Amino acid sequence: MVAAGPIAAWLSARNDALANLAIILVDILTIWFAPGWLDIIVGVGIGILNADAARAVWKAARAKTDPTP
């Protein structure tokens, strides 16, 4: 059984690092490409990444509180 707290902290730190790297990359790419679409693509990617992390934390929390083995 895994505690939800450490998973949430790790996923949050991972998502922040990946989001920051993606934003820096998009900032560099806007020199050559139209900035609007790149921002939208990165925003959607960050949203998907965070939704997946929320699902993982939800599953860990449910597994911890679910009385069935």
N, C-alpha and C positions, 0 to 999 in steps of 0.2 A: 504494500500500500504506500502510495506516494503522497506527501503533504502538498496541498495546493499552493501554499505560500511561497516556498522556494521555486516552484515551477513558474508562478506568476512573476516573481522578481527576475528570474533568468530570461523568460520570454520578453518581458518589458525592456530589459537591457539590450537583448538581441535585436528587438524591433527598432529601438532607438538608434542603435549603431547602423543597422541596415538602411533605415530611412535617411539618416544623415549622409551616408555614402551615396545613396541614390540622388539626393538633392544636390550634393556637390557635383556629381556626374552630370546631372541635367543642367546645372549652372554653366559647366564647361561646354556642354553640347549646344547651348543656346547661342554660342558664338557663330555656329554654322547653320543651325536649323531654326524653324519657327518655334518660339518659346511656348506658345499656348498648348500645343498638343503634347509636348514632352511633359509639361507640368501635370496635365490631366492623366497621362499614362502613369506617371510616378504616384500621383495621388490615389488612383485606383489600386495600384500595386500595394501601397502602404495600407489602404483599407482592407484589402484581402489578407495581407499579412497579419494585421491586428485582429481580424475576424477569426482567423485560424488559431491565433494565440488565445483568444477568448474561449473558443471551443475546447481547446486543450485544458485550460484552467477549469472550465465548467465540468469537464469529464473527471478531472482529478478531484475536484471538490465533491462531486456526486459519489465517486468511488469511496471517498473517505467517510461520507455520512450515510451511505446506503447500508442498511443492516444485513442485506442478503450477501452471502459469500460469493 
